[in-house]
Amino acid sequence: MNGLTKQKKGYGNRVWEVDLLRGILILFVVFDHVMFDIGAMFADSFSTPLGIRISDWAAGYVFESSAFGRWRSVTHDFFIGSFVILSGVSVSFSKNNALRGLKMSVWAVGLSVAMLFYGEITQDNSVWMNFNVLHVLALSILLWSLLDWLKTDGDWIFLIAVLAIAVGSYFNLENEINLVASQGQKQWTRDLVFWLVNNNRVSKLSPGDYLPFLPYFGWFLAGALAGRAIYKSPRSIMGYEATPCVRPFCFCGRHSLFIYFASQVLAVGLLYLIVEVWGWL
């Protein structure tokens, strides 16, 4: 068997191929966050030889100072970008994107408040997450809802996407040049718009996790336009349904927002108990 079975009549309320890809990507996001928890958030709390070794390995990944970390430098942006694009594809066949965007905004604000609160308790602002992929997606979905409500022509949306990608990519490149040329001292943007494009104020305003709005809003729009072109109705185009070997990934894709939060809460809670309370590592 090739991992697929013939699609049953009436099947197709879920576009399972998008769920599958999104599920694989959210698992990478979970892994990346757990590595940050071990290698950065709890890095100084490990006390046993094994614990220190695990923490050092995770830190090498997070800060891209090891061979495994250099692999992250190549794959991280690709996986995050792909997740944003697939989220764009999803809105093209969703019924109530405005409500989805509002719900995600609440979750995003809740995440920021929770991490700020945690940082105050632990006196560690390195965990602050004031603008990351969740905030990017929430704002992107709301803006897409506005464009859809205004019946914006696809050509205009395409132009907005191209401009967003071009502007964001330019500032990404400029930021890298500035960091090399001035050791991160050049500050060209105001704190209030630190989230808009990549810049080195991020190190103090959203050090725990950060994703600039541009160019990723452009990639989100590109995904939405692709979804419009590929999916004329909210049904799978594969003609087959997923079998048990791929359904776990589809499940993760369907519940990616819950997994995003639950995995982080579970990881931080377990690490706190294992490292801080019980001292096992």
Secondary structure by P-SEA (a helix, b strand, c coil): ccccccccccccccaaaaaaaaaaaaaaaaaaaaaaaaacccccccccaaaaaaaaaaaaaaacccaaaaaaaacaaaaaaaaaaaaaaaacccccaaaaaaaaaaaaaaaaaaaaaaaaaaccccccccccaaaaaaaaaaaaaaaaaacccaaaaaaaaaaaaaaaaaaaaaaaaaaaacccccccccccccccccccccccccccbbbbaaaaaaaaaaaaaaaaacccccccccccccccccaaaaaaaaaaaaaaaaaaaaaaaaaaaaccccccc
